[in-house]
């Protein structure tokens, strides 16, 4: 398919607001869930492990510890099912992907330095 046509189609689906979500940030993702005729919003709070791709294909991987078990979810940033993303805490990391946090247990799995700008 022609790249001009794909860019024109994708331009309609890109969200206007640009959130500066980075790796190591603790965020809350408000996800729309439709069950039958009812719609509700479910909140998923965790650390951003990685950010990948670009344009309409841009994804983030969010990880949280729930009852001692690590849970990861992949969210497309430009999905219409995401109501909003709140940044709770900015993290200071020196890597592009934080996959080493998967091997950690307990409080160590959430250790990311806080980015404090003075």
FENRA-V772798 format. One record per residue. SS is DSSP state (A for helix, B for strand, O for the rest). PSI is psi in whole degrees, 0 to 359 (999 if undefined). Layout:
# FENRA-V772798
ss=SS psi=PSI
ss=SS psi=PSI
This chain:
# FENRA-V772798
ss=O psi=149
ss=O psi=134
ss=A psi=332
ss=A psi=316
ss=A psi=318
ss=A psi=320
ss=A psi=322
ss=A psi=320
ss=A psi=316
ss=A psi=332
ss=A psi=329
ss=O psi=334
ss=O psi=350
ss=O psi=131
ss=O psi=143
ss=O psi=316
ss=O psi=134
ss=O psi=110
ss=O psi=133
ss=O psi=72
ss=O psi=124
ss=O psi=169
ss=O psi=134
ss=O psi=351
ss=O psi=145
ss=B psi=123
ss=B psi=163
ss=B psi=124
ss=B psi=121
ss=B psi=107
ss=B psi=130
ss=B psi=131
ss=B psi=129
ss=B psi=120
ss=B psi=103
ss=O psi=240
ss=O psi=348
ss=B psi=147
ss=B psi=140
ss=B psi=169
ss=B psi=128
ss=B psi=135
ss=B psi=132
ss=B psi=116
ss=B psi=129
ss=B psi=189
ss=B psi=138
ss=B psi=117
ss=B psi=323
ss=B psi=159
ss=B psi=130
ss=B psi=159
ss=O psi=189
ss=O psi=170
ss=A psi=221
ss=A psi=348
ss=A psi=10
ss=O psi=129
ss=B psi=155
ss=B psi=147
ss=B psi=123
ss=B psi=134
ss=B psi=138
ss=B psi=162
ss=B psi=120
ss=B psi=112
ss=O psi=39
ss=O psi=0
ss=B psi=134
ss=B psi=133
ss=B psi=129
ss=B psi=143
ss=B psi=144
ss=B psi=125
ss=B psi=125
ss=B psi=128
ss=O psi=331
ss=O psi=20
ss=O psi=140
ss=O psi=348
ss=O psi=351
ss=B psi=116
ss=B psi=309
ss=B psi=164
ss=B psi=124
ss=B psi=133
ss=B psi=117
ss=B psi=317
ss=B psi=133
ss=O psi=135
ss=B psi=150
ss=B psi=112
ss=O psi=162
ss=O psi=16
ss=O psi=160
ss=O psi=332
ss=O psi=135
ss=O psi=49
ss=A psi=344
ss=A psi=342
ss=A psi=342
ss=A psi=330
ss=A psi=350
ss=O psi=153
ss=O psi=143
ss=A psi=219
ss=A psi=332
ss=A psi=336
ss=A psi=345
ss=A psi=7
ss=O psi=107
ss=O psi=131
ss=B psi=144
ss=B psi=136
ss=O psi=107
ss=O psi=115
ss=O psi=133
ss=O psi=999
